[in-house]
Amino acid sequence: MKTTSTRLDPRSLSKKDRADLPRLVEFAAAHRRPCLRSADGQEIRLPQAVYDVLLHVAREMSQGRSIVLMPEDEDFTTQAAADFLGMSRQYVVRLLDEKKLPSHKVGTHRRVRLKDLRAYAAVRNKDRRAILDGMFGAAKEAGLYD
């Protein structure tokens, strides 16, 4: 992976800021007019999508979860792609060779974009769900499930 991602860890906040996170989330959720205000009183409205992301980040951090932000076109090494998908690097390489997962080359090394990993994972999860639903249906028809 490149190093353009940003990790937001609630443990990096001061104790006071961590304690204020739940109050921030409650306040932000109750007041749906997102804006930033400077020290001298100037205001600028946040686009709703930006506000929603910031609220989500604050919610997750208030629950002690770290957040990683990265662009969709972030490049992953084959090992990082394997880690992301929860499979071996060799299996990812096979998927790349079979063109089941798009990749591009940086020098002599293959890279996979985050958006392609997410798309592959979504299809894989949908296929898994269909198989499980079929197995459940067969078990129910056979009277193995009450």
N, C-alpha and C positions, 0 to 999 in steps of 0.2 A: 504494500500500500504506500501511496505517497504520504507525506506528512501534513497535508492540508486539512485533515480532520481536526475538530476541536472537541476535546473531552471536558464535560462539565461535571465535576464531582462535588457533591454537597459537602464532603469532608474538607474541601479547600476553602469553604466559607468560614467566616468567624462564627463563634458560638451564637452571638446575637443575631447575625444574619440568618443562620440556620433556624433559630427559634422564630424569626419573623416570617419565614416562608409560608407556613399555613395561613397566617393573617393576610399575606400578600395574595395568595390564591383566592381566599374568600372575598377579599376586596375586589380583585380583578374580575372574578366571576359575577359579582353583584353589580358592577358598574360597567356596562357594555359600551362605553364610549371611549375607545382606546385612543390615548394620545400621550405624547411625551411633553414634559414641561421643563424648560431650562431654569437655572437659578434666577435669571432675570425676568421670568414669567412668560417667555415666548413658548408657544405651543405648536405642535405639529401632530396631525392625526395619523395614527398607524393604519395601514391597510388591515382589513379584518383578518386576512390569512396570516399576516405577521403576528398580530395580536394573539390569534389562536395558537400559533406555535409557541410563543413566549409563555402563554398560560399553561400549555401542556408541559413545557420544560419546568416551570415553577412547581406544578403539581407533582411531577415525577421526583424532582429534587426534594420536595417537602416530605416525600415518603422514603428518602434516603437512597434513591436510585441515581446512578450516574447516567448522563446523556452524552451520546456521541453525535455530533453534527458533521455531515460531509455531503458534498455534492453528489448527485446521481451518477455523474460521469467519472467518479473517483476510480482509479485503476487499482486492481488487486493483483498480487502475484498469484501463481497457481496454488501456492501453499495457503495464502490468506483466503482465497476463494474456497478452498477445501475446508478450512476452519469455519468459514461463514456458513457453508452448506452442511457441515457436520459429516464430512466424508473424507476419504483418503485423497492425498494429492494425486496419486496415480489414477484414481477413478476420475478425477476432474480432468486430468490430461487426456484420458480416453474419451470423455465427453467432448473435449475440444477437438481431438483428432477426428471424431465422428460428426463434427459440426452440429452437435446437439446443444452446444453452448457457445455463443459467439465470443471471439477474442480478437485481439490485434497484437502486433509485435512492437516492442520497444527494443531496438537493437536486435539481439537474437532471442530475447525473452518474451514469452507470451504474457499478456495482461488481459484481465476480464473486468468489465465495468460493473459497478454496483447495480445499475439498473438492469443489466442482463442477468446478474445473479438473482436479483429479486424476482424477475420474470420467470426464470427457470424454477425457482423455489415455489412460486405460486402455482405453476402448472403441475409440478411434482406433488404438491399438497392436494391439489384438486384430484389428480389421478389416484392418490392414496385414499382419499375420502370415498371416491367412487368404488374402489376395490373393497374397502371396509363395509360400505353400504350394501354391496352385493353379497358379501359374506354374511352380514347380519340377516339379509333377506332370506338367504338359503338356509341359515340356521333356524330362522323363525318358521319357514315352510316345513322344515323337517321336524318341528316340534321340540327343538333343543333350547328354545328361549321362551320364557313365560312372560 
